[in-house]
């Protein structure tokens, strides 16, 4: 099957959707066993279900927020609890990518230096600043929404929409390395990317309404493409870390848009 092959039968059997969900959950969360080095299917083949993984993550974080409010915590502390649960569930996968991307893109003088910094396990000043601002921004946005129902809707929309952005960048950009997670993940098919974007919209509309959903996803797309454009100019494409930064940028953009609306 070619990288852009769209010939997989649609909509596919329930077993195929279940296989996609297990594969995506193994990569994107700690809720399923991670695929081993000998995995027979690349992550890109499950791209269409990324928003469904986000839906589950958003629901879980939203429930934690609601429980914290019931226990008497103020919105800011409830938001911290919700984000802590979300990060624990994903293993800080995307936050790590954001920090590494900020260090590499901000600190390296050449393409090879940027890629080397991004692969380094240590975190530098740019990474700390990006991670801190991202966490503060998300906590502040959730606290500003305050009401548990609104926060739940925002978390579901942000988690689903931001994970739909990942396959879009995987499809549009070349890989910056000849090895690593970006290569092992493969390239999603055009139809699977379109299905993922459609699912993100289907999830968002009942949660926040059509107008708000459309606005939030458009802003998220702009944020994701801004990160992708920066990566394309500086390192020639995407890496696994860049995909994490894309998710974080899109999630933050959605939350900020919903606060503004």
C-alpha positions as CSV (number, residue, x, y, z in Angstrom):
1,X,0.0,0.0,0.0
2,X,1.4,3.4,-1.0
3,X,1.8,6.3,1.5
4,X,-1.2,8.1,0.0
5,X,-3.3,5.1,-0.9
6,X,-7.0,5.7,-0.4
7,X,-8.3,2.3,-1.5
8,X,-9.0,0.8,1.9
9,X,-12.7,-0.2,1.9
10,X,-14.9,2.4,3.5
11,X,-16.3,2.5,6.1
12,X,-14.7,-0.8,7.0
13,X,-15.8,-3.4,9.5
14,X,-16.2,-2.9,13.2
15,X,-13.2,-5.1,13.7
16,X,-11.0,-2.8,11.5
17,X,-12.1,0.2,13.6
18,X,-11.4,-1.7,16.8
19,X,-7.9,-2.6,15.5
20,X,-7.3,1.1,14.6
21,X,-8.4,2.2,18.1
22,X,-6.1,-0.3,19.8
23,X,-3.2,0.7,17.6
24,X,-3.8,4.5,18.2
25,X,-4.4,4.0,21.9
26,X,-1.1,2.1,22.2
27,X,0.8,5.0,20.7
28,X,-1.1,8.0,22.0
29,X,-2.0,6.9,25.5
30,X,-1.0,4.6,28.3
31,X,-4.3,2.9,28.3
32,X,-3.3,0.2,25.9
33,X,-0.1,-1.8,25.5
34,X,2.3,0.1,23.2
35,X,3.2,-1.6,19.9
36,X,6.6,-3.3,20.0
37,X,9.4,-2.7,17.6
38,X,8.1,-5.5,15.5
39,X,4.6,-3.9,15.0
40,X,3.1,-5.0,11.7
41,X,1.1,-1.8,11.1
42,X,2.4,1.7,11.1
43,X,0.6,4.3,13.3
44,X,-0.5,6.2,10.2
45,X,-2.9,3.5,9.3
46,X,-5.0,4.4,12.4
47,X,-5.0,8.1,11.7
48,X,-8.7,8.3,11.2
49,X,-9.4,7.3,14.8
50,X,-7.1,9.9,16.4
51,X,-10.0,12.2,17.2
52,X,-11.9,9.3,18.9
53,X,-8.8,8.8,21.2
54,X,-9.0,12.5,21.9
55,X,-12.7,12.2,22.7
56,X,-12.0,9.6,25.4
57,X,-9.1,11.7,26.8
58,X,-11.2,14.8,26.9
59,X,-14.1,13.1,28.6
60,X,-11.8,11.6,31.3
61,X,-10.1,15.0,32.0
62,X,-13.5,16.7,32.1
63,X,-14.9,14.2,34.6
64,X,-11.8,14.9,36.8
65,X,-12.5,18.6,36.6
66,X,-16.2,18.1,37.6
67,X,-15.2,15.8,40.5
68,X,-12.7,18.4,41.7
69,X,-15.4,21.1,41.6
70,X,-17.8,18.9,43.6
71,X,-15.1,18.4,46.2
72,X,-14.9,22.2,46.6
73,X,-11.8,23.1,44.7
74,X,-11.8,26.4,42.9
75,X,-11.7,26.4,39.0
76,X,-8.0,27.0,38.8
77,X,-7.1,24.0,41.0
78,X,-9.8,21.9,39.3
79,X,-8.1,22.8,36.0
80,X,-4.7,21.7,37.3
81,X,-6.2,18.4,38.4
82,X,-7.9,17.8,35.0
83,X,-4.6,18.6,33.1
84,X,-2.7,16.4,35.5
85,X,-5.0,13.5,34.7
86,X,-4.8,14.2,31.0
87,X,-1.0,14.3,31.0
88,X,-0.8,11.1,33.1
89,X,-3.0,9.3,30.6
90,X,-0.9,10.3,27.7
91,X,2.4,10.0,29.4
92,X,3.2,13.6,28.6
93,X,3.8,12.5,25.0
94,X,2.9,15.7,23.3
95,X,4.3,18.0,26.0
96,X,7.6,16.3,25.6
97,X,7.4,16.9,21.8
98,X,6.6,20.6,22.5
99,X,9.6,21.0,24.8
100,X,12.0,19.3,22.4
101,X,10.7,21.2,19.4
102,X,11.1,24.5,21.2
103,X,14.7,23.7,22.2
104,X,15.6,22.5,18.7
105,X,13.9,25.2,16.6
106,X,14.9,27.9,19.0
107,X,18.4,26.9,19.9
108,X,20.1,25.3,16.9
109,X,22.1,27.3,14.4
110,X,21.9,24.8,11.6
111,X,19.5,22.1,10.5
112,X,21.7,19.3,11.8
113,X,22.2,21.1,15.1
114,X,18.4,21.6,15.5
115,X,17.7,17.9,14.9
116,X,20.5,16.9,17.3
117,X,19.1,19.1,20.0
118,X,15.6,17.8,19.5
119,X,16.9,14.2,20.0
120,X,18.8,15.1,23.2
121,X,17.0,14.0,26.3
122,X,17.8,17.1,28.3
123,X,15.5,20.1,28.3
124,X,16.8,23.6,27.7
125,X,15.5,27.1,28.3
126,X,13.3,27.3,25.3
127,X,11.7,24.0,26.2
128,X,11.1,25.0,29.8
129,X,9.5,28.3,28.6
130,X,7.3,26.7,26.0
131,X,6.2,23.9,28.4
132,X,5.5,26.4,31.2
133,X,3.5,28.8,29.0
134,X,1.6,26.0,27.5
135,X,0.5,24.6,30.9
136,X,-0.3,28.0,32.3
137,X,-2.3,28.9,29.2
138,X,-4.4,25.7,29.4
139,X,-5.0,26.0,33.1
140,X,-6.0,29.7,32.7
141,X,-8.3,28.9,29.8
142,X,-10.1,26.1,31.7
143,X,-10.4,28.3,34.8
144,X,-11.9,31.1,32.7
145,X,-14.6,28.8,31.4
146,X,-15.1,27.7,35.0
147,X,-18.5,25.9,34.6
148,X,-18.0,22.1,34.5
149,X,-20.2,21.6,31.5
150,X,-18.3,24.2,29.5
151,X,-15.0,22.8,30.6
152,X,-16.0,19.3,29.6
153,X,-17.2,20.5,26.2
154,X,-13.9,22.4,25.7
155,X,-11.7,19.5,26.7
156,X,-13.5,17.1,24.4
157,X,-13.3,19.6,21.5
158,X,-9.7,20.5,22.1
159,X,-8.5,16.9,22.6
160,X,-10.3,15.6,19.5
161,X,-9.5,18.6,17.2
162,X,-5.9,18.8,18.1
163,X,-5.3,15.1,17.4
164,X,-7.0,15.4,14.1
165,X,-4.3,18.0,13.2
166,X,-1.5,15.4,13.6
167,X,-2.3,13.3,10.5
168,X,-2.8,16.5,8.4
169,X,0.8,17.5,9.1
170,X,2.0,14.0,8.5
171,X,0.3,14.1,5.1
172,X,1.4,17.6,4.0
173,X,5.0,17.6,5.2
174,X,8.0,15.4,4.3
175,X,9.9,13.7,7.1
176,X,12.9,15.6,8.4
177,X,14.8,12.4,9.4
178,X,15.5,9.1,7.7
179,X,14.8,7.3,11.1
180,X,12.8,7.9,14.2
181,X,9.2,7.9,15.2
182,X,8.2,10.0,12.2
183,X,9.5,7.4,9.8
184,X,8.1,4.4,11.7
185,X,4.7,6.0,11.9
186,X,4.3,6.2,8.1
187,X,2.2,8.5,6.0
188,X,-1.6,8.4,6.4
189,X,-3.9,8.1,3.4
190,X,-5.8,11.2,2.2
191,X,-9.2,9.7,2.9
192,X,-8.2,8.7,6.5
193,X,-7.0,12.2,7.1
194,X,-10.3,13.6,5.8
195,X,-12.3,11.1,7.9
196,X,-10.3,12.2,11.0
197,X,-11.1,15.9,10.4
198,X,-14.7,15.0,9.8
199,X,-14.9,13.1,13.1
200,X,-13.3,16.0,14.9
201,X,-16.1,18.3,13.6
202,X,-18.8,15.7,14.4
203,X,-17.5,15.5,18.0
204,X,-17.2,19.3,18.4
205,X,-20.6,20.3,17.0
206,X,-22.8,18.6,19.7
207,X,-20.4,19.8,22.4
208,X,-20.1,23.5,21.5
209,X,-22.4,24.2,18.5
210,X,-21.6,24.5,14.8
211,X,-20.4,28.1,14.7
212,X,-18.1,27.7,17.7
213,X,-16.8,24.3,16.5
214,X,-16.0,25.6,13.0
215,X,-14.2,28.7,14.4
216,X,-12.3,26.6,16.9
217,X,-11.1,24.1,14.3
218,X,-10.2,26.8,11.8
219,X,-8.0,28.5,14.5
220,X,-6.5,25.2,15.5
221,X,-5.7,24.4,11.8
222,X,-3.9,27.8,11.6
223,X,-1.9,27.1,14.7
224,X,-0.9,23.6,13.5
225,X,0.1,24.9,10.1
226,X,2.1,27.7,11.7
227,X,4.2,25.1,13.6
228,X,4.4,22.9,10.5
229,X,5.6,25.9,8.4
230,X,8.3,26.7,10.9
231,X,9.5,23.1,11.0
232,X,9.5,23.0,7.2
233,X,11.7,26.1,7.0
234,X,14.1,25.2,9.7
235,X,14.5,21.4,9.5
236,X,12.9,20.5,6.2
237,X,9.8,18.6,7.5
238,X,8.4,17.0,10.6
239,X,9.6,14.7,13.3
240,X,7.8,12.9,16.1
241,X,8.6,15.9,18.3
242,X,7.1,18.4,15.8
243,X,3.9,16.3,15.8
244,X,3.7,16.7,19.5
245,X,4.2,20.5,19.2
246,X,1.5,20.6,16.5
247,X,-1.0,18.8,18.9
248,X,-0.2,21.2,21.7
249,X,-0.5,24.3,19.6
250,X,-3.8,23.2,18.2
251,X,-5.2,22.3,21.6
252,X,-4.2,25.6,23.1
253,X,-5.6,27.4,20.1
254,X,-9.0,25.7,20.5
255,X,-9.2,26.5,24.3
256,X,-8.3,30.1,23.7
257,X,-10.9,30.4,21.0
258,X,-13.6,29.0,23.2
259,X,-12.7,31.4,25.9
260,X,-12.9,34.3,23.5
261,X,-16.3,33.2,22.2
